[in-house]
Amino acid sequence: MADREQSRIPAVVWSVWVVAALVMLPILAEWQYTLVVAASAVLLAAYPPLRRSHSHRAHDGRELMVMALLYVAVVALMRWAFVGFGTDQVAGLFLCFAAALLIGVLGPVFYETWVGHRPLRAVGLRWDNWRPTVALGLLFAVVQFALTLWGYDLPAVEDWVPLLVMALVVGMFESVFFRGFIQNRVSDRFGPVIGVAVAALAYGLYHVGYGMGLSEIVFLTGLGIVYSVAFALVRNILVLWPLLTPMGSFFANVRTGDIDLPWASIMGFADVAILMGCGIWIAWRHHRKDAGHTVPPRRLTTA
């Protein structure tokens, strides 16, 4: 019993750290936020009682190559969409944007199930630990809601509903690709500290595809550390999606007012979400069949 209670200490401390990091969002400037978050995370990770145990799994270089190729493809498509086409060519922008989202979700899902012969939990899609996941997800979401949307005057419905739909779809992509795929695979090979660092850095740098500047990328890297630590607590994307990360993205887009989406864009994002869902379902069916969950054929007998 004492060992079980002792094992809960790192999770509790890191959960408090995530809450504190969310509280600091409206207080610190972009560079200050990332420095404080990174420094405090390193100090906690260096303290032996707070280190989270992990087990290494055998890997080959193919996983890292697939990860790098998918990452380059996603960033290139984002760059092509937002910098190449831009808002003057909406059709090209959306097609490239949608392709990046689909590759970022379906690429890891199909690779893990078809090539790696692993279940969907390999990319953070799991339900076996839903109780602590939901509890932490609600805690983090309530804190963020209180700091952002509580008492905030939203614009007209037609102005914010498309942004909310976009935030949900993009949030699914980011949770699966950066946390479920990149962070899980790196953590399994090099440990959770390196996994968090690589996922956060990859998340921050990928915003080059949106055409963002250095200060924004630095800040988003710090925010990526927070999201990655939250995910590392349960390795389940439900701790981040559909509440925490979409809420942050939605608030940022509403506050800046830089993105003006037509009402019809909801259908486009809905199509992307449906394709994601269908791909995940197909991968789940494939893994069940691959794992031998189908009913074995009856043995032929002679009278």
Residue pairs with C-beta under 8 A, 6 or more apart in sequence:
9 49
9 50
10 49
10 50
10 51
10 52
11 52
11 132
11 233
13 44
13 50
14 44
14 50
14 52
14 229
14 232
14 233
15 136
15 139
15 233
17 40
17 41
17 44
17 229
18 140
18 226
18 229
18 230
18 233
19 139
19 140
19 143
21 37
21 40
21 225
21 226
21 229
22 140
22 143
22 144
22 147
22 226
23 143
23 147
24 33
24 36
24 37
25 33
25 144
25 147
25 223
26 147
28 36
30 215
30 216
30 218
30 219
30 222
31 215
31 218
31 219
33 219
33 222
33 223
34 218
34 219
34 221
34 222
34 225
35 222
36 222
37 222
37 223
37 225
37 226
38 222
38 225
41 196
41 225
41 229
44 50
45 51
45 193
52 192
52 232
54 187
54 188
54 191
54 192
56 188
56 189
56 191
57 188
57 189
59 185
59 188
59 189
63 116
63 185
63 189
64 185
66 107
66 111
66 115
67 181
67 182
67 185
70 103
70 104
70 107
70 108
70 177
70 181
71 182
71 202
71 206
73 100
73 103
73 107
74 100
74 103
74 104
74 177
74 206
74 209
75 205
75 206
75 208
75 209
76 209
77 96
77 97
77 99
77 100
77 103
77 209
78 96
78 97
78 100
78 206
78 209
78 210
79 208
79 209
79 211
80 96
81 92
81 93
81 94
81 95
81 96
81 97
81 100
81 209
82 93
82 97
82 209
82 210
82 211
83 209
83 211
84 92
84 96
85 92
85 93
85 96
86 93
87 93
94 265
94 268
98 268
98 271
98 272
100 173
100 209
101 169
101 170
101 173
101 272
101 276
102 272
102 275
102 276
102 279
104 173
104 174
104 176
104 177
105 172
105 173
105 176
105 177
105 276
105 279
105 280
106 275
106 276
106 279
106 280
107 177
108 123
108 176
108 177
108 180
108 181
109 120
109 123
109 125
109 176
109 279
109 280
109 283
110 279
110 283
112 118
112 120
112 122
112 123
112 181
112 283
113 119
113 120
113 122
113 283
113 284
113 286
113 287
113 290
114 283
114 286
116 122
117 287
117 290
118 287
119 126
119 287
119 291
120 126
120 280
120 283
120 284
120 287
121 128
121 235
122 180
122 184
123 176
123 180
123 181
123 184
123 237
124 175
124 176
124 179
124 180
124 181
124 184
124 231
124 235
124 236
124 237
125 176
125 180
125 237
125 280
126 235
126 236
129 234
129 236
130 236
130 238
132 233
132 234
133 234
133 236
133 238
133 239
134 238
136 230
136 233
136 234
136 239
137 238
137 239
137 240
137 243
137 244
138 243
140 230
140 239
140 243
140 244
141 243
141 244
141 247
144 244
144 247
144 248
145 247
148 247
148 248
148 251
149 247
149 251
152 251
152 254
154 160
154 254
155 254
158 263
159 260
160 250
160 254
161 263
161 266
162 261
162 262
162 263
162 265
162 266
162 269
163 250
163 253
163 254
163 259
163 261
164 246
164 250
165 265
165 266
165 269
165 270
166 253
166 259
166 261
166 265
166 269
167 246
167 247
167 249
167 250
167 253
168 241
168 242
168 246
168 269
168 273
169 269
169 272
169 273
169 276
170 246
170 249
171 240
171 241
171 242
171 245
171 246
171 249
172 237
172 241
172 242
172 273
172 276
173 276
174 203
174 245
175 231
175 237
175 240
175 241
175 245
176 237
178 199
178 202
178 203
178 206
178 224
178 227
178 228
179 199
179 227
179 228
179 231
179 237
179 240
180 231
180 237
182 198
182 199
182 202
183 195
183 196
183 198
183 199
183 228
183 231
183 232
184 195
184 235
186 194
186 195
186 198
186 199
187 194
187 195
187 196
187 232
188 195
192 232
195 228
195 232
196 225
196 228
196 229
196 232
197 225
199 224
199 228
199 231
200 221
200 222
200 224
200 225
200 227
200 228
201 221
201 224
202 224
203 220
203 221
203 223
203 224
203 227
203 228
204 217
204 218
204 220
204 221
204 222
204 223
204 224
205 217
205 221
207 216
207 217
207 220
208 217
212 220
223 248
227 240
227 244
227 245
230 239
230 240
230 244
231 237
231 239
231 240
233 239
253 259
288 294
